[in-house]
Amino acid sequence: MMSRMGFSETIFLFLLALLIFGPKKLPEIARQVGKLLNEVKRASNEFQAQLTSEISQLEVDHQRQILPPSEPPKGAVAALPTTLEAAGNSQPSLETNPEDAREPGREQHSLAKAPDA
């Protein structure tokens, strides 16, 4: 039913507009219609770009969501924190003597060497 306009229909509409508006007004009307179509196309492109930008922003935000911590699998062993001494580091570490900590203001620190691996 609604197919594209053929060449003969285009010529008929052009001649009809020429008779109605006259040869002086027709170029002016054609310019206004062209400007209007250009504005509609520009607005459509801006709207499409804005939608695309918002969709990509939502996808990035969705990927950045922090997931809640999951339960460890059954039979898994918890990892123990490693210390400098357990890692075999040969640098001296600072230890507090618990007997000296009983008296306020008298905390002494002694240097202890880590065992060599």
C-alpha positions as CSV (number, residue, x, y, z in Angstrom):
1,M,0.0,0.0,0.0
2,M,2.5,2.6,1.1
3,S,5.5,2.3,-1.2
4,R,8.2,4.8,-2.0
5,M,7.3,7.7,-4.2
6,G,8.3,7.3,-7.8
7,F,9.8,9.8,-10.2
8,S,6.4,10.7,-11.7
9,E,4.8,11.5,-8.3
10,T,7.8,13.7,-7.4
11,I,7.4,15.7,-10.6
12,F,3.7,16.0,-10.0
13,L,4.2,17.4,-6.5
14,F,6.9,19.8,-7.7
15,L,4.6,21.2,-10.4
16,L,1.8,21.5,-7.9
17,A,4.0,23.4,-5.4
18,L,5.2,25.6,-8.3
19,L,1.6,26.5,-9.2
20,I,0.5,27.1,-5.6
21,F,3.5,29.1,-4.3
22,G,5.0,30.6,-7.5
23,P,8.6,30.6,-8.8
24,K,9.7,33.3,-6.3
25,K,8.6,31.7,-3.1
26,L,9.4,28.0,-3.9
27,P,13.2,28.2,-3.4
28,E,12.7,30.0,-0.1
29,I,10.2,27.3,1.1
30,A,12.6,24.6,0.0
31,R,15.5,26.2,2.1
32,Q,13.2,26.4,5.2
33,V,12.2,22.7,4.7
34,G,15.9,21.7,4.3
35,K,16.9,23.6,7.5
36,L,14.0,22.0,9.4
37,L,15.0,18.5,8.2
38,N,18.6,19.2,9.2
39,E,17.6,20.3,12.7
40,V,15.4,17.2,13.1
41,K,18.3,15.0,12.0
42,R,20.8,16.7,14.4
43,A,18.4,16.4,17.3
44,S,17.9,12.7,16.5
45,N,21.6,12.1,16.4
46,E,22.2,13.9,19.7
47,F,19.4,11.9,21.4
48,Q,20.8,8.6,20.1
49,A,24.3,9.6,21.3
50,Q,23.0,10.4,24.7
51,L,21.1,7.1,25.0
52,T,24.2,5.2,23.9
53,S,26.3,7.1,26.5
54,E,23.8,6.4,29.3
55,I,23.6,2.7,28.4
56,S,27.4,2.3,28.4
57,Q,27.6,4.2,31.7
58,L,25.0,1.8,33.2
59,E,27.0,-1.2,32.0
60,V,30.2,0.2,33.5
61,D,28.4,0.8,36.9
62,H,26.9,-2.7,36.8
63,Q,30.4,-4.2,36.3
64,R,31.9,-2.2,39.2
65,Q,29.4,-3.4,41.7
66,I,31.1,-5.1,44.7
67,L,29.8,-8.5,45.2
68,P,29.1,-9.7,48.7
69,P,31.6,-12.1,50.2
70,S,30.9,-15.7,49.3
71,E,31.0,-18.7,51.6
72,P,34.3,-20.7,51.4
73,P,33.9,-24.1,49.7
74,K,33.3,-27.1,52.0
75,G,36.6,-28.7,53.2
76,A,38.7,-25.6,52.5
77,V,41.4,-24.7,55.0
78,A,41.7,-21.1,56.1
79,A,45.0,-19.4,55.2
80,L,47.1,-18.3,58.2
81,P,48.7,-14.9,58.2
82,T,52.4,-15.1,57.6
83,T,54.9,-13.2,59.8
84,L,58.4,-12.0,59.1
85,E,59.8,-14.8,61.2
86,A,57.7,-17.5,59.5
87,A,58.7,-16.3,56.1
88,G,62.4,-16.8,56.9
89,N,63.3,-13.1,56.9
90,S,66.7,-12.6,58.6
91,Q,66.0,-9.0,59.6
92,P,65.7,-8.4,63.4
93,S,62.2,-7.9,64.8
94,L,61.1,-5.8,67.7
95,E,59.6,-7.7,70.6
96,T,58.1,-6.5,73.9
97,N,59.0,-8.2,77.2
98,P,55.7,-9.1,78.9
99,E,57.2,-8.9,82.4
100,D,58.3,-5.3,81.8
101,A,54.8,-4.3,80.5
102,R,53.3,-4.9,84.0
103,E,54.8,-1.7,85.3
104,P,53.4,1.4,83.7
105,G,55.9,3.5,81.8
106,R,58.5,0.7,81.8
107,E,58.2,-1.1,78.5
108,Q,61.5,-2.3,77.1
109,H,62.0,-3.6,73.6
110,S,64.7,-6.1,72.7
111,L,65.9,-7.1,69.3
112,A,65.5,-10.7,68.4
113,K,66.8,-12.4,65.3
114,A,64.7,-14.6,63.2
115,P,65.9,-18.1,62.7
116,D,67.9,-18.7,59.6
117,A,66.1,-20.9,57.1
